[in-house]
């Protein structure tokens, strides 16, 4: 081993810089407490403060997570995806996406949670093929998006990103990859950290509202339902708990959780929290507006591990979030991720990559849409 690559974290840093230069997130944001000089973004200062307090045991765990995550990053997906897929065909593809996403979020912070939510809904329904973006047509009046109240900001953002990428490289970059890149860049803006995404996805041409029912996890699900649905997508219990952390940011419609408020309050809800929710969400009735509520009352604009503290305090909106505390395995993971932001960040990034590989189309499968809302003619 070269002397500059000692100790272990230095070796990993060398691998990251000399093998895949852009993949330094895990070193920079997890292992920097080991006397590694870095620049910390403002939004990551709270994480930085917590990380500097790591014990030796936690540092060891951090390194172990780093090695697992790094191995995930440098390994090509079995589905045929690869890192740097557009290096030859559209060298500035990812930089173009990042530039547009950053500008959109600076103008409207709601774009970040909208784009993070978009990849979740796309991948779980029919695989990561951008079928969630297809608009109704005379031939298909009920595509996926008609069954899910997705934020308009997310769809409009993809339109602007696609236009910029098409201007640079016509017909090269798929909408499915744009969704994956945009989610990554939204995480970077909202949480202050970055992870790399493999690419090479192709766009699908089939989108039906009915497929939502048999594929999407419901906010009403219990723990067993959630585990089964994630397993169906080849995701683990660890992925389930880690990805649930995305509910630290964004908003939700009252209709997704009012069954926990009426006619009686769910005993797994904090009484004071439930009382506050009732002020914003009246009992369901004809003509009553379906208002929006922040997923987290503590840090509504920051993607972080606050979700787990909210869950332990019984201050989460969905039954599918509260139910994570009903199983010993999921409850243990919730406690660990609440106590250790480094553990959560490392696993969240790996789980996002894992989710981005669900049911992908590659090679000659599918197409590269010219307009993300419409199948090519």
N, C-alpha and C positions, 0 to 999 in steps of 0.2 A: 504494500500500500504506500502511495506517495506520502511523504511526511506532512504535506499540507492537508491531507485528508484524514488526519487523526485529530481528536478521537472520533467516535462513531458518527456523531452528527456532522463533523467536518467531511467525513467520507460521503455521507448521504448528500451533503451540499455540493460536493464535487460532482457526484453523479448527476444531480439535478441540473447543475449549470453546464456541464460538458456533454451530457447525453441528451437531455431535453431541457434546454435553457429556460423555457418559460415556466417550467413546473417547479417553482420555488416557494409556492404558497405555504406548504406545510412547514418547511423550515422557518420561513420568515415569521409566521404567525403562531407557531406552536413551540418551536425549539429555541427561540431567541433568548429565553431566560438563561440558557447555558452560555452566557457571555458572548452572544452573537450580535454584532451591531446591525440594527435595522432602522428603517424609518417607519414609525407607527402613524397610521392615519388617524385623524381626530375621532372618528366613530369607533375606533378600536381601542381607545385609551382605557375605557373601563375594563375591557378584557385584558389589556396589558397590565393594569394594576393587579388584577386577580392572579395573572400568570406569574408575576414576579414573586408571589408568595408560595409558589409550589414547593412542596416537600421533596426530599430525594425520591421517595416511593412514587410520587405523582410524576416526577420528571422521568423516571424509568417507564412508567405507563405511557407517558407522552411519547417517548422514543419508540416504544413498541407500536403504538398507534401510527406514528409517522412511517415506520417501515412498512406496515400493512397498507397504509394509504398510498405510499409511494409506489409500492408494487402494483397496486390497482391502476395507478396512473400510467405506468410505463408498459402495461400489458395490453395488447390489442384485444378488443372485445371478440368473443367467439362468434358474435353476430356479424362480424365483418367490418366493424367500425375501426377507425384508427385516429391517432392524434396527428394533427397537421395534414388532414385529408386534402385541404385546399391549397397547400403550399405551392403547388405547381399551377393549378388551374385558376386560382384566384388568391394570390398571395396576401392581399390586404383584407380578405373577407372578415376575419374575426376582429381586426382593428376597426373596420368600418362599422360593424355591429356595435362594438363597445362605444365608439364615439357617438353614435346616434342614441343609444340607450342612456348614456350619461347625460346627454343634453335633454332628453325627454324627462328623466327623473329630476334633474335640476329644476325644470319648469313645472313639474307636477309629481311630487313624491309618491302619489297613489299609483303611479305606473309600476313601481318596483314590486309591490305585492301582487299586482295584477298579472305581471309577467311570470312571477314565481308560481302563481296559481295555475297559469295557463299550461305550463309543462306538465303539471300533475294531472290535470284533466285530460290533456291530450294523450299522455302515455298510458293511463289506466284504462281508457275506454277501448281503443282499437290499436294500441301500440303507438309509439312515438312517430307518427306519420303525418302530423299536421291536419288530420281529418277534423279536428275541433274548430278549425278556421273556416271551413267551407260554409258558404251562405246557402239559404234555401233557393231552389230553382224550380222551374215548372216540372222538371223530371224528378226532383227530390224536395218536397216541401217541408220535410222534417229532418234536417241533419242534426248532428250532435248538439250544436250550440243552441238550438231551440229548446232543449231540455235542461240546460244549465244556465243560470243567470250570471254569466261571466261579465266582468267589468268591461265596458266599452273601451276604456283606456288601454287595455291589453291588446285588443284587436286592432285598434287604430295605431298603436305603437308598432306592431308587426308590419302593418302596411307601410309605414314610414321607413322602417329598417329595410324591408324588402326593396323598396324603391331605390334606396341608396346603394344597396348591394348590386341590384340589377344595372344601375348606371355604371358601376365599376366593372362588373363581370356578368354580362347578360347570359341567362340560362345556365349558370354554373352552380349556384348555391341553393339548396332546397329550403323550403319553408320549415320543414321539420328541424333542420340544423339551426336555422335562425331562431326558432323557439328555444332550443337548448342553449345556444350562445347567449340569448337575451336573458334567460333565467339566471345563468351564471353571472352575467354582468350586473343584474339586479341584486343578486346576493352580495356582490362586491361593494355596491353602493350602499346597501341597507345595513350590512354587517361589518364592512371594513376589511373583508378578506376575500381571497380569490382562489378558485380551483379550476383545473383544466378540464376540458370536455373533449371526448373523442367524437368524431364526426364521420359523415358518409351516408347519413340517412337519406332516404328518398321519400317523396310525398305520395300518400295514398289517394285513392279516388272514391272510396266508399265511406259514407258517414250517415249513420241513422240514430235518431233520438232513442229508439228502443234499446240500443246497445248500452245506454247509460245504466239502465236498470240492472243488468247482469254483470256489469264491470266496475262501476264507481262505488267506492266505499261511501256509505251514508253517514251523515252526522248523528243519526239515530242508532248506529251500530253499537253492539256490545263488544267486549274484548274478543270473544270467540269469533264473531263475524269478521272483525278487523283482521285477525290473524289469518283466517281462512282466505279472505280476499287478497291480502298481501302475498300469501303463499301461492295463490293462483297465478300471481304475476312474477313468481320466483323471487320474491323479496322476503326477508327474514323479519323476525320480531324486533331485532335491533334496528333494521331499516324503518320499521313502523314507528318505533318510539323516536328515533332521530328525526325523521321527516315531519313528525307531529310538531316539532319545534318551530316550524314555519308559521304556526298559529300564534306566534308572538307578534306578528305584524299584519296589517290589513284590517278589513272589516267583514262583517257577516250580516245577512238579513235576519231580522227578528224571527221570521218564519222557520228558520233552521234550528231554533232552540226554544220556542215558546212552549212546547210540550213539557219542558222542565219548569215552567213557571205557572202554568194553568192546567187544570183547575186548582191544583195544590202545588206547592213548591217542592221540587226534587230534594230529598234530604241530603244528597251529595253536593248541593249548592250551598255556599256560605249565605246565611240569611241576609246579611247586610248587602252583599253583592246582588242577591236576587231582588231585593227591594229597589235597588238602583236600576236594575234591568227593567223592572216593571214600569218605571217612570218613562222609559224610552220605548218600551214594547207593550202596548196595551193588549188586553185579551183579544184573540183573533175574532173578527166579526166582519160582516160585509161592509166594505167601504173604509175599513181601518187600514192605514198605510203600513206597508212593510218596510219599516225604518232600518237604517244601518247602524251597527254598533261596532266599536273597536274590538278586535280580538283580545287585546290586552289593554287594561286600564293603566298599567304601569309604564310600559314603553311601547306605545302604539306605532311608532315610526321606526323602531330599531329591531332588526332581526337578530335575536340572540337567545340565550338559554333561559330568559325570563319565563317562558311558557311553563317550564317545569316547576318553578316556584309558584306560579299561578295554579297549576294543577294540584300541588300539595296543599295549597291554601283554599282549595275548593272554589276557585274563581276563574274557571274556564267555561266557555259558552256551550260547547257541544257535549252531548252524551258520549260521543266517540272519543273525546278527550278525557273526560272524567273517568271513563271505564278503564283507562290504562292503569289505574290504581287498584283494580279489582283482581289482578293476577300477580302472583309473587314475582314472576320474571319481568313483566312490564313495569311493575311498581319499583323494583330494584333499579331498573334502567332509568326510570324517571328520577329517582333519588340521586343516582350517580351523575346524570347529566345536569341536574340542578346544582350539584356540589362542585362540578369540574367542567368549566366552560371549554377547556382544551379538549377534553374527551368528546364533548358534544360537537364542537366545530370539526374535529377530524372525522367523526363518523357521519355528520351531516353531509360533508362534501363527498365522501365515498358513496353514501346512500343516494345522493342526487345523481351521481354518475351511474350507479346501478339502475335507478329508475329510468334514466335516459336511454337505457338499452332494451327496454321492454318492447317486444314485437316489432323491431325495426325492419324496414325494407332497405335493402342494399343492392349494389351491383346494377343489374338491369331491371330489378323489380320497381314497380311504381314509376314515378316521373319526377321531374323538377318543375314545379309550377311556375308560370310566368307571373301569375297573380295568386296570392295565397288564398283568396276567397273563392277561387273558381278552378275547376279541373281544366287542364289544357284541352282544347278542341282538336 
